[in-house]
Amino acid sequence: MNETEILHRLVYYSRNEVEGGADALDAVIDQILAVSQRNNTEADVTGALLFNTGCFGQALEGPRRAVEATFERIQRDTRHSDVTLLAFETTTTRAFPNWSMGYVGAKPADADRFGGIAQTSGFDPSRMTADRLLQTLHGLAMEEEG
Ligand SMILES: Cc1cc2nc3c(=O)[nH]c(=O)nc-3n(C[C@H](O)[C@H](O)[C@H](O)COP(=O)(O)O)c2cc1C
């Protein structure tokens, strides 16, 4: 297998820069997911996205070159900032094999209604490590899939 095709997983978090209320943010997340699902399917990339307490957390997995190209576009996106790479490493199995890009956890508008999702998702960016973020994403993904 070519080195650029070996399965890699990348984990990062970033700070939201979308202004407006929860509904505006929900709309942006829907847009991001629609584009991501189209691009990632084509590129053989899978993963999961989470939003909480003003931050995004995301895992991307797929052939090295595809993950790098996707992350380069994501880093240039002005809808978030302070993109912080937590891990980029080879892996033998995908954590999100069925998801071109799955959104896990509550949408911001729902979270507002229920008084915040910090408690439900356990995503606290200030204490994040790659393993912890991946575990959080994976745990929520398993709940979603039942
Ligand atoms: C938090 C966040 C996560 C994103 N995740 C992806 C993704 O998984 N795949 C993807 O193709 N684009 C993703 N995007 C969107 C890209 O930044 C970019 O807008 C999109 O790929 C289109 O790129 P282009 O305008 O250069 O064609 C994400 C954006 C944000 C803010």
The ligand as an ORCA input file, in Angstrom:
! r2SCAN-3c Opt
* xyz 0 1
  C     -15.948     22.726     12.329
  C     -15.884     22.468     10.850
  C     -15.799     21.155     10.386
  C     -15.732     20.889      9.017
  N     -15.621     19.583      8.583
  C     -15.488     19.335      7.263
  C     -15.314     17.995      6.791
  O     -15.295     17.017      7.541
  N     -15.187     17.822      5.441
  C     -15.210     18.856      4.556
  O     -15.092     18.615      3.351
  N     -15.388     20.123      4.979
  C     -15.538     20.385      6.299
  N     -15.728     21.673      6.726
  C     -15.924     22.731      5.719
  C     -14.624     23.191      5.116
  O     -14.016     24.108      5.990
  C     -14.868     23.867      3.740
  O     -15.755     24.942      3.898
  C     -15.469     22.879      2.752
  O     -14.717     21.687      2.714
  C     -15.512     23.468      1.325
  O     -14.224     23.838      0.934
  P     -13.984     24.697     -0.374
  O     -14.844     25.920     -0.225
  O     -12.510     24.994     -0.358
  O     -14.428     23.827     -1.507
  C     -15.774     21.967      8.095
  C     -15.855     23.273      8.584
  C     -15.921     23.537      9.931
  C     -16.010     24.954     10.416
*
